[in-house]
Amino acid sequence: MPRITFIAPGKGEYPVDAQHGQSVMEAATGNLVPGIVGECGGCCSCATCHVYVDEAWYGRLPPPEALEIGMLEGAIEPGPLSRLSCQIRVDDSLDGLVVRIPEGQL
């Protein structure tokens, strides 16, 4: 199982063993990671699963599609490494992925 580490400012690190095929958001919500709500259930319509992908990992992910880019404009504290975790699918290539939760989401 790929391991993903979520970092929540002031709350610590949350390493999660993710299932193949699920989204990074599903891995977070299934393991009660604070700050990842996933209100829309993963259909890219709320931005409550916004994360900052670690710089070393950002370029290794498929690029965001237009809908995700549009949703990120309304996210809390968007930045150059922002992604919606519902749009990142887990596979073996994500083992070791590190994402940070925006402080304003906690």
All heavy atoms as an XYZ file, in Angstrom:
778
protein
N       0.825     -1.189      0.000
C       0.000      0.000      0.000
C       0.869      1.251      0.000
O       1.787      1.347      0.802
C      -0.850      0.041      1.269
C      -2.091     -0.731      1.217
S      -3.016     -0.416      2.739
C      -3.947     -1.898      2.748
N       0.564      2.189     -0.846
C       1.310      3.442     -0.828
C       1.049      4.217      0.462
O      -0.076      4.283      0.948
C       0.754      4.207     -2.033
C       0.134      3.170     -2.901
C      -0.350      2.108     -1.978
N       2.095      4.785      0.998
C       1.971      5.604      2.216
C       2.006      7.072      1.828
O       2.887      7.515      1.115
C       3.080      5.302      3.196
C       2.994      6.244      4.410
C       3.605      5.684      5.614
N       2.759      4.639      6.150
C       2.846      4.191      7.397
N       3.709      4.709      8.213
N       2.085      3.234      7.811
N       1.014      7.812      2.327
C       0.921      9.244      2.100
C       1.009      9.927      3.452
O       0.354      9.491      4.411
C      -0.412      9.604      1.409
C      -0.496      8.900      0.063
C      -0.557     11.114      1.255
C      -1.855      8.954     -0.578
N       1.792     10.974      3.539
C       1.907     11.730      4.782
C       1.233     13.081      4.616
O       1.576     13.851      3.720
C       3.380     11.918      5.186
O       3.978     10.629      5.351
C       3.493     12.703      6.488
N       0.253     13.327      5.482
C      -0.448     14.600      5.536
C       0.150     15.398      6.681
O       0.300     14.871      7.782
C      -1.948     14.381      5.802
C      -2.644     13.620      4.710
C      -2.654     12.229      4.708
C      -3.281     14.294      3.685
C      -3.294     11.530      3.709
C      -3.930     13.601      2.676
C      -3.937     12.219      2.679
N       0.476     16.651      6.424
C       1.032     17.514      7.467
C       0.022     18.623      7.738
O      -0.338     19.381      6.836
C       2.389     18.091      7.054
C       3.384     16.947      6.795
C       2.910     19.053      8.123
C       4.720     17.389      6.232
N      -0.434     18.666      8.973
C      -1.399     19.679      9.402
C      -0.689     20.651     10.328
O      -0.236     20.255     11.405
C      -2.574     19.017     10.124
N      -0.560     21.924      9.940
C       0.157     22.896     10.768
C      -0.376     22.931     12.199
O      -1.577     23.041     12.421
C      -0.098     24.235     10.066
C      -0.440     23.868      8.662
C      -1.124     22.542      8.752
N       0.532     22.776     13.144
C       0.172     22.817     14.553
C      -0.467     21.548     15.080
O      -0.733     21.429     16.269
N      -0.725     20.592     14.204
C      -1.361     19.347     14.627
C      -0.511     18.118     14.353
O      -0.824     17.042     14.806
C      -2.728     19.200     13.959
C      -3.695     20.292     14.367
C      -5.086     19.977     13.896
C      -6.063     21.041     14.288
N      -6.473     21.015     15.660
N       0.533     18.287     13.566
C       1.453     17.191     13.338
C       1.301     16.494     12.003
O       0.649     16.986     11.086
N       1.921     15.331     11.919
C       1.919     14.524     10.706
C       0.968     13.354     10.847
O       0.835     12.781     11.931
C       3.325     14.008     10.410
C       4.305     15.103     10.080
C       5.657     14.580      9.641
O       5.833     13.346      9.478
O       6.562     15.410      9.451
N       0.334     13.010      9.752
C      -0.619     11.903      9.709
C      -0.237     10.975      8.559
O      -0.666     11.178      7.429
C      -2.046     12.426      9.518
C      -2.519     13.273     10.667
C      -2.168     14.612     10.761
C      -3.295     12.718     11.676
C      -2.575     15.384     11.838
C      -3.706     13.491     12.756
C      -3.340     14.817     12.822
O      -3.752     15.574     13.891
N       0.577      9.942      8.848
C       0.901      8.976      7.794
C      -0.286      8.029      7.590
O      -0.894      7.543      8.553
C       2.118      8.243      8.339
C       2.078      8.443      9.816
C       1.294      9.689     10.081
N      -0.641      7.798      6.333
C      -1.808      6.989      5.999
C      -1.408      5.965      4.948
O      -0.757      6.312      3.960
C      -2.939      7.894      5.452
C      -4.052      7.080      4.845
C      -3.461      8.815      6.536
N      -1.798      4.720      5.153
C      -1.642      3.699      4.119
C      -2.875      3.764      3.238
O      -3.990      3.502      3.696
C      -1.487      2.312      4.734
C      -0.157      2.152      5.451
O       0.850      2.698      4.951
O      -0.115      1.495      6.500
N      -2.691      4.147      1.978
C      -3.801      4.375      1.061
C      -4.049      3.149      0.184
O      -3.118      2.416     -0.151
C      -3.505      5.592      0.194
N      -5.282      2.976     -0.199
C      -5.686      1.880     -1.086
C      -5.485      2.301     -2.542
O      -5.767      3.436     -2.904
C      -7.161      1.548     -0.872
C      -7.510      1.090      0.523
C      -6.964     -0.285      0.821
O      -6.885     -1.141     -0.058
N      -6.577     -0.511      2.058
N      -5.055      1.375     -3.361
C      -4.926      1.636     -4.791
C      -6.287      2.019     -5.365
O      -7.306      1.419     -5.037
C      -4.403      0.393     -5.513
C      -2.983      0.110     -5.209
N      -1.986      0.324     -6.115
C      -2.381     -0.361     -4.094
C      -0.834      0.007     -5.573
N      -1.046     -0.418     -4.349
N      -6.295      3.050     -6.206
C      -7.511      3.459     -6.884
C      -8.333      4.500     -6.156
O      -9.148      5.181     -6.772
N      -8.139      4.624     -4.845
C      -8.886      5.665     -4.146
C      -8.191      7.003     -4.365
O      -7.071      7.070     -4.835
C      -9.050      5.334     -2.654
C      -7.825      5.493     -1.813
C      -8.049      5.170     -0.331
O      -7.091      4.940      0.356
N      -9.244      5.130      0.168
N      -8.895      8.072     -4.042
C      -8.267      9.387     -4.154
C      -7.492      9.685     -2.871
O      -7.729      9.070     -1.825
C      -9.318     10.468     -4.397
O     -10.130     10.638     -3.252
N      -6.595     10.644     -2.958
C      -5.863     11.082     -1.778
C      -6.857     11.629     -0.748
O      -6.706     11.406      0.449
C      -4.779     12.116     -2.175
C      -4.142     12.761     -0.953
C      -3.715     11.453     -3.048
N      -7.918     12.297     -1.209
C      -8.961     12.791     -0.302
C      -9.633     11.638      0.449
O      -9.831     11.717      1.656
C     -10.029     13.570     -1.070
C     -11.153     14.091     -0.187
S     -12.753     14.174     -1.042
C     -13.183     12.462     -1.176
N      -9.967     10.573     -0.258
C     -10.603      9.422      0.392
C      -9.680      8.793      1.425
O     -10.137      8.364      2.490
C     -11.012      8.393     -0.658
C     -12.165      8.853     -1.525
C     -12.386      7.974     -2.735
O     -11.403      7.429     -3.298
O     -13.556      7.841     -3.147
N      -8.387      8.749      1.123
C      -7.422      8.228      2.099
C      -7.419      9.101      3.351
O      -7.365      8.597      4.471
C      -6.030      8.160      1.483
N      -7.511     10.420      3.162
C      -7.503     11.344      4.301
C      -8.786     11.234      5.112
O      -8.747     11.096      6.343
C      -7.310     12.778      3.815
N      -9.929     11.321      4.457
C     -11.194     11.308      5.195
C     -11.431      9.954      5.859
O     -11.989      9.902      6.949
C     -12.389     11.683      4.296
O     -12.471     10.774      3.196
C     -12.266     13.106      3.798
N     -10.992      8.885      5.234
C     -11.139      7.558      5.824
C     -10.267      7.340      7.039
O     -10.472      6.399      7.799
N      -9.279      8.212      7.215
C      -8.366      8.106      8.358
C      -8.434      9.329      9.267
O      -7.532      9.552     10.074
C      -6.937      7.889      7.847
C      -6.752      6.498      7.303
O      -6.562      5.550      8.047
N      -6.871      6.362      5.988
N      -9.503     10.101      9.132
C      -9.796     11.253      9.994
C      -8.670     12.280     10.057
O      -8.378     12.844     11.117
C     -10.177     10.774     11.396
C     -11.342      9.777     11.468
C     -11.550      9.302     12.896
C     -12.603     10.388     10.894
N      -8.049     12.536      8.921
C      -7.019     13.570      8.856
C      -7.711     14.926      8.993
O      -8.635     15.230      8.236
C      -6.228     13.481      7.532
C      -5.268     14.644      7.394
C      -5.481     12.147      7.450
N      -7.296     15.761      9.946
C      -7.956     17.062     10.131
C      -7.715     17.995      8.948
O      -6.638     17.997      8.358
C      -7.318     17.615     11.409
C      -6.003     16.927     11.514
C      -6.191     15.567     10.892
N      -8.749     18.769      8.617
C      -8.624     19.772      7.574
C      -9.008     19.300      6.186
O      -9.124     20.101      5.271
N      -9.201     18.010      6.002
C      -9.650     17.478      4.714
C     -11.098     17.031      4.911
O     -11.364     16.010      5.541
C      -8.797     16.285      4.240
C      -7.325     16.659      4.174
C      -9.307     15.760      2.903
C      -6.962     17.638      3.090
N     -12.022     17.817      4.369
C     -13.447     17.550      4.588
C     -14.045     16.748      3.441
O     -14.759     15.780      3.665
C     -14.218     18.877      4.788
C     -15.693     18.627      4.959
C     -13.650     19.631      5.978
N     -13.787     17.161      2.227
C     -14.350     16.460      1.077
C     -15.863     16.552      1.025
O     -16.545     15.569      0.792
N     -16.381     17.749      1.246
C     -17.824     17.983      1.322
C     -18.584     17.468      0.108
O     -19.697     16.979      0.241
C     -18.077     19.481      1.484
C     -18.880     19.821      2.692
C     -18.958     21.331      2.879
O     -19.532     22.023      2.015
O     -18.429     21.794      3.891
N     -18.025     17.601     -1.074
C     -18.736     17.203     -2.298
C     -18.574     15.721     -2.604
O     -19.099     15.238     -3.600
C     -18.279     18.049     -3.483
S     -16.617     17.677     -4.072
N     -17.838     15.005     -1.782
C     -17.653     13.578     -1.999
C     -16.633     13.233     -3.069
O     -16.513     12.084     -3.474
N     -15.911     14.231     -3.534
C     -14.851     13.965     -4.501
C     -15.202     14.296     -5.936
O     -14.525     13.842     -6.852
N     -16.243     15.090     -6.150
C     -16.634     15.401     -7.541
C     -16.109     16.752     -8.000
O     -16.619     17.322     -8.962
C     -18.134     15.267     -7.724
S     -19.122     16.394     -6.758
N     -15.106     17.283     -7.336
C     -14.408     18.502     -7.763
C     -15.343     19.706     -7.807
O     -15.363     20.451     -8.777
C     -13.748     18.271     -9.124
S     -12.507     19.509     -9.547
N     -16.134     19.875     -6.729
C     -17.049     21.019     -6.736
C     -17.079     21.800     -5.431
O     -18.010     22.572     -5.208
C     -18.462     20.557     -7.096
O     -18.993     19.716     -6.104
N     -16.061     21.622     -4.558
C     -16.121     22.384     -3.304
C     -14.772     22.897     -2.798
O     -14.739     23.842     -2.039
C     -16.801     21.564     -2.210
S     -15.821     20.194     -1.573
N     -13.683     22.303     -3.141
C     -12.331     22.685     -2.706
C     -12.071     22.489     -1.212
O     -11.118     23.038     -0.676
C     -11.995     24.115     -3.126
N     -12.890     21.693     -0.524
C     -12.641     21.427      0.896
C     -11.636     20.294      1.113
O     -11.440     19.846      2.239
C     -13.953     21.109      1.649
O     -14.544     19.934      1.092
C     -14.918     22.281      1.594
N     -11.004     19.883      0.033
C      -9.945     18.871      0.133
C      -8.623     19.431     -0.382
O      -7.707     18.691     -0.708
C     -10.333     17.616     -0.641
S     -10.442     17.864     -2.423
N      -8.534     20.751     -0.415
C      -7.351     21.462     -0.921
C      -6.111     21.098     -0.105
O      -6.153     21.060      1.124
C      -7.636     22.962     -0.848
C      -6.477     23.823     -1.169
N      -6.187     24.951     -0.428
C      -5.531     23.753     -2.120
C      -5.115     25.538     -0.930
N      -4.702     24.825     -1.955
N      -5.029     20.826     -0.808
C      -3.739     20.559     -0.170
C      -2.634     21.230     -0.968
O      -2.821     21.609     -2.128
C      -3.428     19.039     -0.068
C      -4.411     18.325      0.831
C      -3.380     18.390     -1.454
N      -1.481     21.359     -0.326
C      -0.254     21.764     -1.015
C       0.577     20.493     -1.183
O       0.936     19.850     -0.195
C       0.557     22.759     -0.203
C      -0.187     24.013      0.191
C      -0.285     24.380      1.524
C      -0.778     24.844     -0.756
C      -0.941     25.530      1.910
C      -1.441     25.999     -0.383
C      -1.526     26.339      0.952
O      -2.179     27.475      1.335
N       0.877     20.161     -2.410
C       1.708     18.992     -2.681
C       3.159     19.382     -2.457
O       3.602     20.454     -2.899
C       1.491     18.492     -4.122
C       2.433     17.347     -4.456
C       0.038     18.073     -4.331
N       3.905     18.544     -1.758
C       5.327     18.793     -1.530
C       6.012     19.063     -2.869
O       5.730     18.396     -3.872
C       5.940     17.574     -0.835
C       7.347     17.831     -0.382
O       7.524     18.492      0.646
O       8.276     17.359     -1.081
N       6.881     20.048     -2.876
C       7.526     20.476     -4.123
C       8.199     19.323     -4.864
O       8.151     19.251     -6.095
C       8.535     21.584     -3.829
C       9.075     22.238     -5.065
C       9.903     23.468     -4.770
O      10.082     23.821     -3.589
O      10.366     24.087     -5.739
N       8.817     18.404     -4.140
C       9.496     17.275     -4.774
C       8.518     16.345     -5.493
O       8.919     15.596     -6.383
C      10.287     16.495     -3.723
N       7.255     16.404     -5.127
C       6.232     15.530     -5.700
C       5.358     16.199     -6.748
O       4.764     15.522     -7.591
C       5.333     14.989     -4.583
C       5.980     13.907     -3.814
C       6.734     14.030     -2.684
C       5.955     12.521     -4.127
N       7.178     12.802     -2.275
C       6.710     11.862     -3.149
C       5.360     11.772     -5.137
C       6.886     10.482     -3.155
C       5.531     10.403     -5.149
C       6.299      9.774     -4.160
N       5.237     17.505     -6.698
C       4.265     18.200     -7.544
C       4.414     17.854     -9.030
O       3.439     17.525     -9.707
C       4.354     19.711     -7.339
C       3.211     20.439     -8.001
C       1.994     20.585     -7.360
C       3.341     20.966     -9.281
C       0.934     21.236     -7.958
C       2.287     21.621     -9.890
C       1.086     21.748     -9.225
O       0.043     22.379     -9.836
N       5.607     17.907     -9.549
C       5.848     17.630    -10.960
C       5.687     16.174    -11.349
O       5.636     15.855    -12.539
N       5.602     15.295    -10.384
C       5.439     13.868    -10.662
C       3.973     13.464    -10.825
O       3.689     12.352    -11.241
C       6.082     13.055     -9.535
C       7.588     13.290     -9.477
C       8.234     12.794     -8.223
N       8.151     11.370     -8.045
C       8.656     10.714     -7.022
N       9.293     11.384     -6.070
N       8.533      9.419     -6.913
N       3.068     14.392    -10.490
C       1.643     14.122    -10.613
C       1.145     14.533    -11.995
O       1.697     15.448    -12.606
C       0.857     14.905     -9.554
C       1.180     14.611     -8.100
C       0.394     15.553     -7.201
C       0.877     13.159     -7.766
N       0.062     13.898    -12.460
C      -0.549     14.405    -13.699
C      -1.001     15.841    -13.469
O      -1.410     16.195    -12.355
C      -1.752     13.487    -13.915
C      -1.502     12.278    -13.075
C      -0.629     12.733    -11.935
N      -0.922     16.691    -14.479
C      -1.319     18.093    -14.279
C      -2.817     18.217    -13.993
O      -3.616     17.379    -14.429
C      -0.954     18.760    -15.606
C      -0.869     17.661    -16.597
C      -0.499     16.417    -15.843
N      -3.200     19.267    -13.270
C      -4.618     19.461    -12.982
C      -5.380     19.816    -14.259
O      -4.853     20.482    -15.147
C      -4.632     20.632    -11.998
C      -3.341     21.339    -12.215
C      -2.367     20.310    -12.694
N      -6.628     19.348    -14.329
C      -7.485     19.684    -15.468
C      -8.148     21.039    -15.214
O      -8.096     21.576    -14.106
C      -8.510     18.583    -15.679
C      -7.849     17.276    -16.106
C      -8.838     16.180    -16.440
O     -10.057     16.445    -16.490
O      -8.375     15.048    -16.641
N      -8.787     21.574    -16.235
C      -9.376     22.919    -16.173
C     -10.371     23.070    -15.029
O     -10.388     24.099    -14.346
C     -10.039     23.263    -17.501
N     -11.214     22.066    -14.787
C     -12.200     22.160    -13.711
C     -11.519     22.303    -12.353
O     -11.908     23.130    -11.527
C     -13.130     20.938    -13.722
C     -14.221     20.907    -12.657
C     -15.155     22.113    -12.781
C     -15.025     19.617    -12.777
N     -10.475     21.522    -12.123
C      -9.741     21.614    -10.855
C      -9.076     22.982    -10.717
O      -9.136     23.600     -9.642
C      -8.691     20.503    -10.766
C      -7.894     20.548     -9.485
C      -6.819     19.484     -9.386
O      -6.700     18.626    -10.287
O      -6.080     19.514     -8.377
N      -8.486     23.465    -11.775
C      -7.833     24.782    -11.729
C      -8.859     25.851    -11.356
O      -8.597     26.715    -10.516
C      -7.154     25.095    -13.073
C      -5.966     24.155    -13.280
C      -6.704     26.558    -13.129
C      -5.383     24.174    -14.681
N     -10.043     25.777    -11.933
C     -11.098     26.732    -11.604
C     -11.532     26.640    -10.158
O     -11.742     27.664     -9.498
N     -11.669     25.428     -9.639
C     -12.065     25.257     -8.235
C     -10.985     25.760     -7.286
O     -11.284     26.294     -6.221
C     -12.379     23.793     -7.933
C     -13.664     23.268     -8.546
S     -15.131     24.240     -8.127
C     -15.099     24.247     -6.363
N      -9.738     25.613     -7.658
C      -8.646     26.079     -6.797
C      -8.654     27.585     -6.622
O      -8.172     28.103     -5.615
C      -7.293     25.608     -7.343
C      -6.975     24.144     -7.087
C      -5.784     23.702     -7.919
C      -6.753     23.874     -5.611
N      -9.222     28.308     -7.581
C      -9.307     29.759     -7.449
C     -10.148     30.164     -6.241
O      -9.942     31.227     -5.666
C      -9.888     30.369     -8.727
C      -8.941     30.290     -9.899
C      -9.543     30.792    -11.192
O     -10.660     31.368    -11.169
O      -8.901     30.613    -12.238
N     -11.084     29.318     -5.836
C     -11.928     29.606     -4.679
C     -11.490     28.893     -3.411
O     -12.177     28.967     -2.390
N     -10.365     28.202     -3.463
C      -9.873     27.473     -2.291
C      -9.300     28.434     -1.264
O      -8.942     29.575     -1.565
C      -8.797     26.466     -2.713
N      -9.199     27.965     -0.042
C      -8.565     28.739      1.029
C      -7.056     28.746      0.795
O      -6.438     27.696      0.661
C      -8.893     28.132      2.408
C     -10.392     28.262      2.677
C      -8.070     28.779      3.506
C     -10.857     27.547      3.915
N      -6.480     29.943      0.721
C      -5.037     30.123      0.602
C      -4.404     29.326     -0.541
O      -3.452     28.576     -0.330
C      -4.358     29.758      1.930
C      -4.862     30.541      3.113
C      -4.434     29.962      4.464
O      -3.772     28.914      4.515
O      -4.768     30.590      5.468
N      -4.895     29.481     -1.791
C      -4.276     28.735     -2.892
C      -2.852     29.223     -3.155
O      -2.512     30.370     -2.869
C      -5.194     29.038     -4.082
C      -5.807     30.350     -3.755
C      -5.946     30.381     -2.251
N      -2.042     28.335     -3.675
C      -0.658     28.664     -3.987
C      -0.180     27.864     -5.183
O      -0.932     27.077     -5.763
N       1.077     28.014     -5.540
C       1.600     27.353     -6.742
C       1.663     25.827     -6.640
O       1.746     25.157     -7.662
C       2.991     27.958     -6.910
C       3.349     28.511     -5.573
C       2.063     28.891     -4.910
N       1.608     25.281     -5.440
C       1.661     23.832     -5.265
C       0.296     23.261     -4.867
O       0.197     22.115     -4.423
C       2.711     23.462     -4.216
C       4.142     23.920     -4.540
C       5.072     23.624     -3.376
C       4.648     23.261     -5.813
N      -0.748     24.055     -5.046
C      -2.093     23.640     -4.657
C      -2.664     22.586     -5.595
O      -2.488     22.658     -6.809
C      -3.046     24.843     -4.668
O      -2.774     25.726     -3.623
N      -3.360     21.632     -5.000
C      -4.141     20.639     -5.739
C      -5.368     20.299     -4.905
O      -5.383     20.480     -3.683
C      -3.341     19.342     -5.970
C      -2.197     19.434     -6.937
C      -2.594     19.754     -8.380
N      -3.541     18.808     -8.946
C      -3.222     17.742     -9.690
N      -1.949     17.498     -9.953
N      -4.146     16.942    -10.166
N      -6.386     19.778     -5.569
C      -7.519     19.197     -4.854
C      -7.205     17.721     -4.689
O      -6.978     17.009     -5.676
C      -8.817     19.397     -5.634
C      -9.257     20.842     -5.839
C     -10.584     20.887     -6.579
C      -9.364     21.581     -4.512
N      -7.177     17.264     -3.453
C      -6.768     15.880     -3.204
C      -7.765     14.870     -3.757
O      -7.420     13.715     -3.961
C      -6.511     15.656     -1.715
O      -7.657     15.915     -0.936
N      -8.991     15.299     -4.054
C      -9.968     14.394     -4.662
C      -9.610     14.065     -6.109
O     -10.133     13.098     -6.674
C     -11.389     14.966     -4.586
S     -11.697     16.419     -5.627
N      -8.734     14.844     -6.703
C      -8.379     14.650     -8.100
C      -7.063     13.893     -8.288
O      -6.607     13.709     -9.408
C      -8.311     15.999     -8.814
C      -9.628     16.745     -8.816
C     -10.730     15.935     -9.482
O     -10.666     15.653    -10.679
N     -11.744     15.553     -8.710
N      -6.483     13.427     -7.195
C      -5.229     12.673     -7.257
C      -5.533     11.229     -6.893
O      -5.932     10.932     -5.761
C      -4.171     13.256     -6.297
C      -3.946     14.745     -6.580
C      -2.865     12.473     -6.404
C      -3.109     15.446     -5.523
N      -5.373     10.321     -7.848
C      -5.643      8.896     -7.637
C      -4.387      8.187     -7.128
O      -3.273      8.415     -7.603
C      -6.097      8.226     -8.928
C      -7.461      8.620     -9.348
C      -8.489      7.823     -8.576
N      -9.747      8.549     -8.604
C     -10.685      8.416     -7.704
N     -10.527      7.619     -6.683
N     -11.796      9.096     -7.787
N      -4.595      7.304     -6.174
C      -3.500      6.579     -5.535
C      -3.074      5.386     -6.383
O      -3.917      4.601     -6.824
C      -3.921      6.107     -4.125
C      -2.844      5.231     -3.508
C      -4.251      7.294     -3.227
N      -1.776      5.278     -6.589
C      -1.169      4.079     -7.161
C       0.234      3.950     -6.558
O       0.635      4.777     -5.735
C      -1.163      4.102     -8.690
C      -0.335      5.233     -9.285
O       0.639      5.678     -8.645
O      -0.658      5.671    -10.400
N       0.951      2.924     -6.958
C       2.265      2.683     -6.354
C       3.234      3.853     -6.512
O       4.113      4.048     -5.677
C       2.911      1.428     -6.955
C       2.301      0.157     -6.407
O       1.779      0.168     -5.277
O       2.344     -0.878     -7.123
N       3.066      4.646     -7.570
C       3.992      5.754     -7.799
C       3.856      6.848     -6.738
O       4.721      7.711     -6.633
C       3.785      6.357     -9.191
O       2.561      7.061     -9.266
N       2.788      6.818     -5.942
C       2.590      7.837     -4.903
C       3.132      7.423     -3.535
O       2.968      8.163     -2.564
C       1.100      8.185     -4.768
C       0.456      8.879     -5.954
C      -0.948      9.320     -5.596
C       1.270     10.059     -6.418
N       3.765      6.268     -3.451
C       4.315      5.845     -2.170
C       5.342      6.866     -1.693
O       6.322      7.144     -2.390
C       4.962      4.466     -2.295
C       5.394      3.903     -0.948
O       4.679      4.136      0.051
O       6.439      3.237     -0.898
N       5.080      7.473     -0.547
C       5.958      8.487      0.013
C       5.471      9.913     -0.214
O       6.105     10.857      0.251
N       4.351     10.072     -0.921
C       3.801     11.405     -1.187
C       3.601     12.180      0.107
O       3.142     11.630      1.107
C       2.451     11.274     -1.920
C       1.685     12.575     -2.169
C       2.430     13.465     -3.164
C       0.279     12.253     -2.675
N       3.947     13.458      0.076
C       3.754     14.347      1.223
C       2.886     15.511      0.768
O       3.167     16.143     -0.251
C       5.107     14.883      1.761
C       4.881     15.883      2.889
C       5.985     13.726      2.214
N       1.813     15.762      1.513
C       0.954     16.918      1.234
C       0.748     17.693      2.528
O       0.737     17.121      3.618
C      -0.408     16.510      0.619
C      -0.208     15.846     -0.732
C      -1.207     15.618      1.536
N       0.569     18.989      2.369
C       0.339     19.871      3.529
C      -1.057     20.456      3.433
O      -1.518     20.803      2.343
C       1.392     20.970      3.552
C       2.764     20.456      3.922
C       3.861     21.510      3.776
N       5.114     21.020      4.281
C       5.896     20.119      3.674
N       5.534     19.601      2.541
N       7.028     19.722      4.216
N      -1.691     20.589      4.570
C      -3.034     21.146      4.647
C      -2.911     22.635      4.939
O      -2.190     23.025      5.860
C      -3.845     20.415      5.725
C      -3.922     18.935      5.365
C      -5.233     21.020      5.873
C      -4.240     18.010      6.495
N      -3.600     23.476      4.175
C      -3.538     24.920      4.455
C      -4.007     25.225      5.875
O      -4.999     24.660      6.346
C      -4.484     25.520      3.420
C      -4.534     24.527      2.314
C      -4.406     23.189      2.989
N      -3.288     26.102      6.529
C      -3.607     26.442      7.922
C      -5.043     26.948      8.074
O      -5.725     26.631      9.056
C      -2.621     27.480      8.437
C      -2.702     27.686      9.926
C      -1.540     28.508     10.460
O      -0.610     28.814      9.695
O      -1.581     28.854     11.651
N      -5.519     27.695      7.120
C      -6.873     28.233      7.175
C      -7.963     27.189      7.057
O      -9.137     27.473      7.301
N      -7.620     25.973      6.677
C      -8.594     24.884      6.559
C      -8.777     24.129      7.875
O      -9.677     23.322      7.991
C      -8.136     23.895      5.463
C      -8.905     24.022      4.199
C      -8.326     23.160      3.107
O      -8.009     23.697      2.081
N      -8.179     21.863      3.286
N      -7.902     24.368      8.826
C      -7.952     23.595     10.072
C      -8.895     24.227     11.075
O      -9.157     25.359     11.110
C      -6.561     23.484     10.679
C      -5.581     22.688      9.808
C      -4.171     22.842     10.339
C      -5.957     21.231      9.774
